[in-house]
Amino acid sequence: MTEKKVKKIEYYYATGTNKTSTATIRLFSGKGETLINNKSLSSYASSKEMMNSILDKPFILTGTKDNFYFSAKTKGGGYVSQLKAISLAISRALSKINDEYKKTLAQYNLLRRDPRMVERKKYYKVKSRKAPQYSKR
């Protein structure tokens, strides 16, 4: 029998949420391909400017732009909400690496979840607060 040597890769694991979307990431050190839902970053993104501004912000603020890559799984919510959840997860993973990163990211509110949610629909209403049209006769 031959024994296979399995390459052990160290990573930092973190989760992030935004509205109804959740993201879990594995942050690897070094250079590699960034994957979101098993797709490359270029095929997942429709707007490269928005994606870069949201996803690269934690890396730029900590000065680790080319030092890390990640693999992310997202579900729920919309496209932008998923990107913001990934950004929160990246920030949380970076804060586990170094306390200096944690202080920097906390200054820019990147370690805080956005608490806004959609208000639930009430009965006798069209949406949460919108009433049906009033008819006098």
C-alpha positions as CSV (number, residue, x, y, z in Angstrom):
1,M,0.0,0.0,0.0
2,T,1.2,3.4,-0.8
3,E,0.4,6.3,1.5
4,K,-0.6,9.6,0.0
5,K,0.7,12.7,1.6
6,V,-2.1,15.2,2.0
7,K,-1.0,18.8,1.8
8,K,-2.3,20.6,4.9
9,I,-3.3,24.2,4.1
10,E,-3.9,26.5,7.0
11,Y,-6.8,29.0,6.6
12,Y,-8.9,31.3,8.7
13,Y,-12.6,30.7,8.8
14,A,-15.3,33.4,9.4
15,T,-18.9,34.0,8.7
16,G,-20.7,37.3,7.8
17,T,-24.3,38.3,7.4
18,N,-26.1,41.2,5.8
19,K,-29.9,41.4,5.7
20,T,-31.0,37.9,4.7
21,S,-27.7,36.7,3.1
22,T,-25.0,34.8,4.8
23,A,-21.4,34.1,3.7
24,T,-18.8,31.8,5.0
25,I,-15.2,32.2,3.9
26,R,-11.9,30.5,4.2
27,L,-9.0,33.0,4.1
28,F,-5.7,31.6,2.8
29,S,-2.4,33.3,3.0
30,G,-0.4,33.5,-0.2
31,K,-1.4,33.9,-3.8
32,G,-4.2,31.9,-5.4
33,E,-7.5,32.1,-7.1
34,T,-10.4,33.7,-5.3
35,L,-13.6,31.7,-5.6
36,I,-17.2,32.6,-4.7
37,N,-19.7,29.8,-4.9
38,N,-17.2,27.7,-6.8
39,K,-17.0,30.4,-9.5
40,S,-14.1,32.7,-10.3
41,L,-14.3,36.3,-9.2
42,S,-14.7,37.5,-12.7
43,S,-17.5,35.2,-13.6
44,Y,-19.4,35.9,-10.4
45,A,-19.3,39.7,-10.6
46,S,-21.5,41.7,-13.0
47,S,-20.1,45.0,-11.8
48,K,-16.4,44.9,-11.3
49,E,-16.2,48.4,-9.8
50,M,-18.8,47.6,-7.1
51,M,-17.3,44.2,-6.4
52,N,-13.8,45.7,-6.0
53,S,-14.9,48.5,-3.8
54,I,-16.8,46.2,-1.4
55,L,-14.4,43.2,-1.4
56,D,-11.1,44.9,-1.5
57,K,-11.8,47.5,1.2
58,P,-10.7,45.3,4.2
59,F,-7.5,44.3,2.4
60,I,-6.6,47.9,1.4
61,L,-7.2,49.3,4.8
62,T,-5.0,46.6,6.5
63,G,-2.4,46.8,3.7
64,T,-2.7,43.1,2.8
65,K,-4.0,43.5,-0.7
66,D,-1.9,40.8,-2.4
67,N,-1.1,38.6,0.7
68,F,-4.4,36.7,0.9
69,Y,-7.0,34.9,-1.2
70,F,-10.3,33.4,-0.2
71,S,-13.0,30.9,-1.0
72,A,-16.5,31.9,-0.1
73,K,-19.9,30.3,0.0
74,T,-23.0,32.6,0.0
75,K,-26.7,32.1,0.0
76,G,-29.8,34.2,0.4
77,G,-30.4,37.8,-0.3
78,G,-29.3,39.7,-3.4
79,Y,-26.0,40.2,-5.2
80,V,-24.9,43.3,-3.3
81,S,-26.1,41.9,0.0
82,Q,-24.0,38.8,-0.6
83,L,-20.9,40.9,-1.4
84,K,-21.3,42.9,1.8
85,A,-21.7,39.7,3.8
86,I,-18.4,38.4,2.2
87,S,-16.8,41.7,3.1
88,L,-17.8,41.3,6.8
89,A,-16.5,37.8,6.8
90,I,-13.2,38.9,5.4
91,S,-12.9,41.6,8.0
92,R,-13.7,39.1,10.8
93,A,-11.1,36.7,9.4
94,L,-8.4,39.4,9.2
95,S,-9.2,40.5,12.8
96,K,-8.4,36.9,13.9
97,I,-5.0,37.2,12.3
98,N,-3.7,40.4,14.0
99,D,-5.0,42.8,16.6
100,E,-3.7,45.8,14.7
101,Y,-6.0,44.8,11.8
102,K,-8.9,44.5,14.2
103,K,-8.3,48.1,15.5
104,T,-8.1,49.4,11.9
105,L,-11.2,47.6,10.7
106,A,-13.2,48.6,13.7
107,Q,-12.4,52.3,13.1
108,Y,-14.1,52.0,9.7
109,N,-17.1,50.0,11.0
110,L,-16.2,46.9,8.9
111,L,-16.6,44.5,11.9
112,R,-20.2,45.6,12.5
113,R,-23.2,44.0,10.9
114,D,-25.7,46.3,9.3
115,P,-28.9,45.8,11.4
116,R,-31.4,47.0,8.9
117,M,-33.9,44.4,7.8
118,V,-37.1,44.4,5.7
119,E,-40.1,45.1,7.9
120,R,-42.7,42.3,7.8
121,K,-46.0,42.6,6.0
122,K,-49.0,43.4,8.1
123,Y,-52.5,42.1,7.4
124,Y,-55.0,44.4,5.6
125,K,-51.9,46.2,4.1
126,V,-50.4,45.9,0.7
127,K,-46.8,45.9,2.1
128,S,-45.6,46.6,5.6
129,R,-47.1,50.1,5.7
130,K,-48.7,50.8,2.3
131,A,-52.5,50.8,2.6
132,P,-54.8,49.8,-0.2
133,Q,-56.3,52.6,-2.3
134,Y,-59.1,54.4,-0.6
135,S,-62.4,54.6,-2.5
136,K,-65.1,57.0,-1.2
137,R,-67.9,55.5,-3.4
